[in-house]
Amino acid sequence: MLQCTALAAVRSPQGEIGYPSCELGEEHDGEHAEFCWDDDASGGAVWFRWGALGGRFVLLPWCETTGGEDDDACTLFEHHPAAHSWAVVDPTREALRQEIERLHPELARRPKPGRDQSS
């Protein structure tokens, strides 16, 4: 699944402008979300959430699901909409990866030994 491409322009109380980009899977329900910083004290992280009516910073617990090819932990927040992080592909990063592999085939991803190659 491709990553949502939503962007926002946000002015901080100090007048600085930031440009959060959504990290959720495309066509997700509800607000957009971008990870800001880890909060070790709470066991979660601060996320910027936004929609048509504006945005806010929220402290959310981590998603506890593991899976994907390497049994990775999901790097999104608990009860996030759409796919888990290991199934979400940044379209820009994927296009760049494909171009690098085209120009430098020796850098192409190789299947891991012992993995079923039939699928």
MDAnalysis code that builds the backbone (N, CA, C; Angstrom):
import MDAnalysis as mda
import numpy as np

u = mda.Universe.empty(357, n_residues=119, atom_resindex=np.repeat(np.arange(119), 3), trajectory=True)
u.add_TopologyAttr("name", ["N", "CA", "C"] * 119)
u.add_TopologyAttr("resid", np.arange(1, 120))
u.add_TopologyAttr("resname", ["MET", "LEU", "GLN", "CYS", "THR", "ALA", "LEU", "ALA", "ALA", "VAL", "ARG", "SER", "PRO", "GLN", "GLY", "GLU", "ILE", "GLY", "TYR", "PRO", "SER", "CYS", "GLU", "LEU", "GLY", "GLU", "GLU", "HIS", "ASP", "GLY", "GLU", "HIS", "ALA", "GLU", "PHE", "CYS", "TRP", "ASP", "ASP", "ASP", "ALA", "SER", "GLY", "GLY", "ALA", "VAL", "TRP", "PHE", "ARG", "TRP", "GLY", "ALA", "LEU", "GLY", "GLY", "ARG", "PHE", "VAL", "LEU", "LEU", "PRO", "TRP", "CYS", "GLU", "THR", "THR", "GLY", "GLY", "GLU", "ASP", "ASP", "ASP", "ALA", "CYS", "THR", "LEU", "PHE", "GLU", "HIS", "HIS", "PRO", "ALA", "ALA", "HIS", "SER", "TRP", "ALA", "VAL", "VAL", "ASP", "PRO", "THR", "ARG", "GLU", "ALA", "LEU", "ARG", "GLN", "GLU", "ILE", "GLU", "ARG", "LEU", "HIS", "PRO", "GLU", "LEU", "ALA", "ARG", "ARG", "PRO", "LYS", "PRO", "GLY", "ARG", "ASP", "GLN", "SER", "SER"])
u.atoms.positions = np.array([
    [0.848, -1.167, 0.000],
    [0.000, 0.000, 0.000],
    [0.894, 1.229, 0.000],
    [0.535, 2.197, -0.818],
    [1.294, 3.438, -0.842],
    [0.959, 4.303, 0.356],
    [1.890, 5.149, 0.716],
    [1.712, 6.081, 1.828],
    [0.821, 7.234, 1.389],
    [0.030, 7.745, 2.301],
    [-0.780, 8.935, 2.078],
    [0.157, 10.081, 1.692],
    [-0.255, 10.926, 0.779],
    [0.597, 12.030, 0.334],
    [0.143, 13.385, 0.875],
    [-0.706, 13.390, 1.895],
    [-1.197, 14.657, 2.456],
    [-0.074, 15.430, 3.137],
    [-0.050, 16.718, 2.895],
    [0.887, 17.645, 3.522],
    [0.092, 18.780, 4.146],
    [0.686, 19.440, 5.114],
    [0.070, 20.617, 5.711],
    [1.150, 21.662, 5.939],
    [0.737, 22.898, 6.083],
    [1.635, 23.981, 6.501],
    [1.143, 24.436, 7.859],
    [2.029, 24.405, 8.854],
    [1.641, 24.693, 10.230],
    [2.562, 25.768, 10.802],
    [1.974, 26.781, 11.428],
    [2.768, 27.829, 12.070],
    [2.852, 27.542, 13.563],
    [4.082, 27.526, 14.086],
    [4.287, 27.293, 15.517],
    [3.956, 28.571, 16.284],
    [3.820, 28.477, 17.613],
    [3.592, 29.687, 18.408],
    [4.727, 30.715, 18.250],
    [5.919, 30.249, 17.873],
    [7.054, 31.148, 17.670],
    [7.082, 31.743, 16.263],
    [6.106, 31.372, 15.424],
    [6.021, 31.912, 14.072],
    [6.727, 31.101, 13.010],
    [7.385, 30.005, 13.400],
    [8.056, 29.150, 12.421],
    [7.031, 28.295, 11.692],
    [7.315, 27.986, 10.441],
    [6.399, 27.162, 9.659],
    [7.009, 25.788, 9.458],
    [6.195, 24.741, 9.692],
    [6.596, 23.361, 9.462],
    [5.664, 22.731, 8.446],
    [6.107, 21.649, 7.859],
    [5.337, 20.976, 6.819],
    [5.179, 19.494, 7.140],
    [4.247, 19.148, 8.007],
    [4.054, 17.727, 8.313],
    [3.526, 16.966, 7.094],
    [3.953, 15.721, 6.979],
    [3.471, 14.833, 5.921],
    [2.932, 13.567, 6.564],
    [1.815, 13.104, 6.077],
    [1.133, 11.967, 6.678],
    [1.923, 10.679, 6.469],
    [2.008, 9.863, 7.524],
    [2.735, 8.596, 7.473],
    [1.819, 7.384, 7.354],
    [0.515, 7.622, 7.311],
    [-0.442, 6.517, 7.246],
    [-0.587, 6.014, 5.810],
    [-1.217, 4.846, 5.664],
    [-1.486, 4.304, 4.345],
    [-2.513, 5.158, 3.612],
    [-2.409, 5.170, 2.285],
    [-3.307, 5.994, 1.485],
    [-4.773, 5.621, 1.727],
    [-5.632, 6.584, 1.507],
    [-7.083, 6.419, 1.645],
    [-7.491, 5.946, 3.036],
    [-6.760, 6.381, 4.059],
    [-7.108, 6.028, 5.439],
    [-8.315, 6.844, 5.890],
    [-8.962, 6.378, 6.932],
    [-10.066, 7.110, 7.539],
    [-9.523, 8.114, 8.540],
    [-10.265, 9.171, 8.780],
    [-9.933, 10.111, 9.838],
    [-8.787, 11.046, 9.511],
    [-8.176, 11.559, 10.586],
    [-7.137, 12.570, 10.455],
    [-5.817, 11.997, 9.936],
    [-5.003, 12.899, 9.403],
    [-3.649, 12.567, 8.991],
    [-2.755, 12.584, 10.232],
    [-1.574, 11.973, 10.129],
    [-0.691, 11.898, 11.297],
    [0.769, 11.849, 10.880],
    [1.598, 12.596, 11.632],
    [3.044, 12.512, 11.458],
    [3.692, 12.362, 12.834],
    [4.621, 11.406, 12.935],
    [5.385, 11.197, 14.159],
    [6.262, 12.419, 14.409],
    [6.310, 12.884, 15.666],
    [7.147, 14.039, 16.027],
    [8.314, 13.631, 16.910],
    [8.013, 13.010, 18.067],
    [9.089, 12.559, 18.942],
    [8.583, 11.470, 19.872],
    [9.532, 10.637, 20.280],
    [9.257, 9.545, 21.198],
    [9.127, 10.111, 22.610],
    [8.224, 9.553, 23.407],
    [8.062, 9.967, 24.803],
    [8.266, 8.731, 25.673],
    [9.527, 8.477, 26.034],
    [9.873, 7.279, 26.798],
    [9.120, 7.196, 28.117],
    [8.864, 8.327, 28.741],
    [8.197, 8.336, 30.047],
    [6.794, 7.740, 29.975],
    [6.116, 7.929, 28.849],
    [4.741, 7.436, 28.719],
    [4.659, 6.109, 27.971],
    [5.749, 5.713, 27.334],
    [5.716, 4.499, 26.520],
    [5.027, 4.725, 25.190],
    [4.922, 5.969, 24.771],
    [4.282, 6.305, 23.506],
    [5.089, 7.339, 22.756],
    [4.398, 8.131, 21.968],
    [5.057, 9.156, 21.164],
    [4.100, 10.314, 20.938],
    [4.679, 11.453, 20.599],
    [3.877, 12.623, 20.245],
    [3.732, 12.640, 18.726],
    [2.512, 12.793, 18.302],
    [2.161, 12.847, 16.885],
    [1.454, 14.160, 16.601],
    [1.645, 14.683, 15.397],
    [0.843, 15.821, 14.960],
    [-0.291, 15.235, 14.141],
    [-1.527, 15.504, 14.541],
    [-2.731, 15.010, 13.846],
    [-3.447, 16.209, 13.248],
    [-3.901, 16.099, 12.016],
    [-4.605, 17.215, 11.401],
    [-5.673, 16.733, 10.425],
    [-6.612, 17.636, 10.194],
    [-7.700, 17.410, 9.258],
    [-8.150, 18.755, 8.711],
    [-9.344, 18.786, 8.165],
    [-9.858, 20.001, 7.535],
    [-10.003, 21.164, 8.512],
    [-10.190, 20.875, 9.796],
    [-10.428, 21.937, 10.772],
    [-9.185, 22.335, 11.564],
    [-8.014, 21.897, 11.144],
    [-6.782, 22.263, 11.844],
    [-6.089, 21.059, 12.433],
    [-5.069, 21.329, 13.269],
    [-4.284, 20.234, 13.818],
    [-3.898, 20.461, 15.266],
    [-3.291, 19.416, 15.842],
    [-2.889, 19.467, 17.235],
    [-1.845, 18.383, 17.484],
    [-1.068, 18.558, 18.558],
    [-0.123, 17.539, 18.993],
    [-0.829, 16.632, 19.992],
    [-0.646, 15.315, 19.844],
    [-1.273, 14.361, 20.757],
    [-0.263, 13.290, 21.153],
    [-0.362, 12.862, 22.391],
    [0.458, 11.774, 22.906],
    [-0.331, 10.488, 22.719],
    [0.241, 9.531, 21.989],
    [-0.452, 8.276, 21.694],
    [0.453, 7.088, 21.995],
    [-0.111, 5.995, 22.484],
    [0.692, 4.785, 22.707],
    [1.074, 4.160, 21.360],
    [2.162, 3.406, 21.363],
    [2.612, 2.720, 20.146],
    [1.676, 1.568, 19.795],
    [1.568, 1.276, 18.523],
    [0.882, 0.069, 18.060],
    [1.722, -1.116, 18.543],
    [1.082, -2.125, 19.088],
    [1.814, -3.273, 19.633],
    [1.884, -4.454, 18.672],
    [1.421, -4.267, 17.441],
    [1.418, -5.352, 16.470],
    [2.793, -5.526, 15.836],
    [3.204, -6.770, 15.659],
    [4.426, -7.085, 14.930],
    [4.053, -7.910, 13.717],
    [4.904, -7.899, 12.721],
    [4.623, -8.665, 11.515],
    [5.523, -8.230, 10.376],
    [5.043, -8.401, 9.190],
    [5.848, -8.070, 8.024],
    [6.894, -9.131, 7.765],
    [7.723, -8.881, 6.798],
    [8.730, -9.844, 6.358],
    [9.708, -10.229, 7.467],
    [10.074, -9.274, 8.312],
    [11.074, -9.527, 9.360],
    [10.477, -9.507, 10.758],
    [9.162, -9.652, 10.869],
    [8.461, -9.607, 12.150],
    [8.765, -8.306, 12.902],
    [8.776, -7.202, 12.143],
    [9.055, -5.884, 12.708],
    [7.889, -5.384, 13.542],
    [8.195, -4.469, 14.460],
    [7.152, -3.773, 15.212],
    [6.576, -2.676, 14.327],
    [5.288, -2.464, 14.421],
    [4.658, -1.364, 13.693],
    [5.133, -0.057, 14.328],
    [5.499, 0.910, 13.515],
    [6.010, 2.188, 14.022],
    [4.943, 3.280, 14.039],
    [3.682, 2.879, 13.968],
    [2.579, 3.834, 14.051],
    [1.949, 3.769, 15.439],
    [0.955, 4.580, 15.680],
    [0.295, 4.634, 16.980],
    [-0.790, 3.567, 17.091],
    [-1.158, 3.245, 18.316],
    [-2.181, 2.241, 18.591],
    [-3.505, 2.627, 17.934],
    [-4.176, 1.667, 17.365],
    [-5.480, 1.828, 16.711],
    [-5.425, 2.766, 15.501],
    [-4.281, 2.825, 14.830],
    [-4.179, 3.650, 13.625],
    [-5.058, 3.066, 12.523],
    [-5.552, 3.930, 11.620],
    [-6.334, 3.423, 10.490],
    [-5.400, 2.870, 9.406],
    [-5.929, 2.087, 8.535],
    [-5.215, 1.545, 7.373],
    [-4.157, 0.529, 7.795],
    [-3.164, 0.324, 6.937],
    [-2.169, -0.735, 7.108],
    [-1.128, -0.404, 8.176],
    [-0.425, -1.451, 8.650],
    [0.692, -1.271, 9.574],
    [1.889, -0.722, 8.798],
    [2.843, -0.132, 9.510],
    [3.952, 0.591, 8.879],
    [4.759, -0.249, 7.895],
    [4.965, -1.528, 8.166],
    [5.779, -2.350, 7.263],
    [5.092, -2.572, 5.920],
    [3.799, -2.321, 5.835],
    [3.075, -2.500, 4.580],
    [2.852, -1.185, 3.835],
    [3.325, -0.078, 4.401],
    [3.137, 1.240, 3.789],
    [4.436, 1.658, 3.113],
    [4.353, 1.998, 1.835],
    [5.522, 2.354, 1.046],
    [5.440, 3.828, 0.657],
    [6.477, 4.579, 1.003],
    [6.575, 5.985, 0.605],
    [6.786, 6.014, -0.914],
    [5.866, 6.596, -1.700],
    [5.991, 6.544, -3.156],
    [7.242, 7.237, -3.680],
    [7.675, 8.312, -3.046],
    [8.890, 9.001, -3.491],
    [10.114, 8.148, -3.220],
    [10.203, 7.611, -2.009],
    [11.348, 6.757, -1.657],
    [11.385, 5.510, -2.549],
    [10.232, 4.920, -2.841],
    [10.184, 3.729, -3.693],
    [10.643, 4.065, -5.110],
    [10.220, 5.203, -5.647],
    [10.654, 5.616, -6.990],
    [12.168, 5.827, -7.024],
    [12.719, 6.446, -5.983],
    [14.169, 6.650, -5.914],
    [14.911, 5.313, -5.811],
    [14.388, 4.383, -4.996],
    [15.013, 3.064, -4.872],
    [15.051, 2.351, -6.221],
    [13.945, 2.399, -6.944],
    [13.885, 1.740, -8.245],
    [14.864, 2.365, -9.241],
    [14.994, 3.684, -9.210],
    [15.931, 4.360, -10.114],
    [17.376, 4.010, -9.764],
    [17.704, 3.962, -8.494],
    [19.061, 3.581, -8.084],
    [19.364, 2.156, -8.508],
    [18.399, 1.246, -8.330],
    [18.613, -0.143, -8.742],
    [18.726, -0.272, -10.255],
    [18.034, 0.596, -10.991],
    [18.148, 0.585, -12.458],
    [19.550, 1.036, -12.868],
    [20.040, 2.098, -12.228],
    [21.359, 2.631, -12.564],
    [22.500, 1.778, -12.022],
    [22.245, 1.118, -10.899],
    [23.273, 0.304, -10.229],
    [22.672, -1.052, -9.856],
    [22.518, -1.948, -10.837],
    [21.865, -3.236, -10.562],
    [22.564, -4.061, -9.486],
    [23.836, -3.814, -9.252],
    [24.554, -4.552, -8.195],
    [24.027, -4.203, -6.806],
    [23.272, -3.115, -6.689],
    [22.700, -2.704, -5.408],
    [21.267, -3.196, -5.207],
    [20.729, -3.924, -6.188],
    [19.337, -4.383, -6.116],
    [19.130, -5.296, -4.915],
    [17.945, -5.227, -4.356],
    [17.590, -6.104, -3.228],
    [17.626, -7.549, -3.678],
    [18.141, -8.384, -2.831],
    [18.187, -9.823, -3.110],
    [17.304, -10.530, -2.095],
    [16.604, -11.585, -2.517],
    [15.818, -12.359, -1.540],
    [16.749, -12.933, -0.473],
    [16.257, -13.027, 0.743],
    [17.041, -13.593, 1.841],
    [17.141, -15.098, 1.657],
    [18.307, -15.683, 1.975],
    [18.454, -17.143, 1.875],
    [17.418, -17.842, 2.758],
    [16.873, -18.937, 2.224],
    [15.916, -19.716, 2.986],
    [14.482, -19.245, 2.837],
    [14.259, -18.121, 2.196],
    [12.887, -17.631, 2.000],
    [12.266, -18.369, 0.821],
    [10.981, -18.607, 0.905],
    [10.242, -19.258, -0.181],
    [10.213, -18.301, -1.361],
    [10.790, -18.712, -2.484],
    [10.872, -17.850, -3.664],
    [9.706, -18.030, -4.622],
    [8.749, -18.867, -4.290],
    [7.646, -19.165, -5.224],
    [6.586, -18.091, -5.273],
    [6.530, -17.196, -4.297],
    [5.457, -16.201, -4.293],
    [5.872, -14.903, -4.922],
])
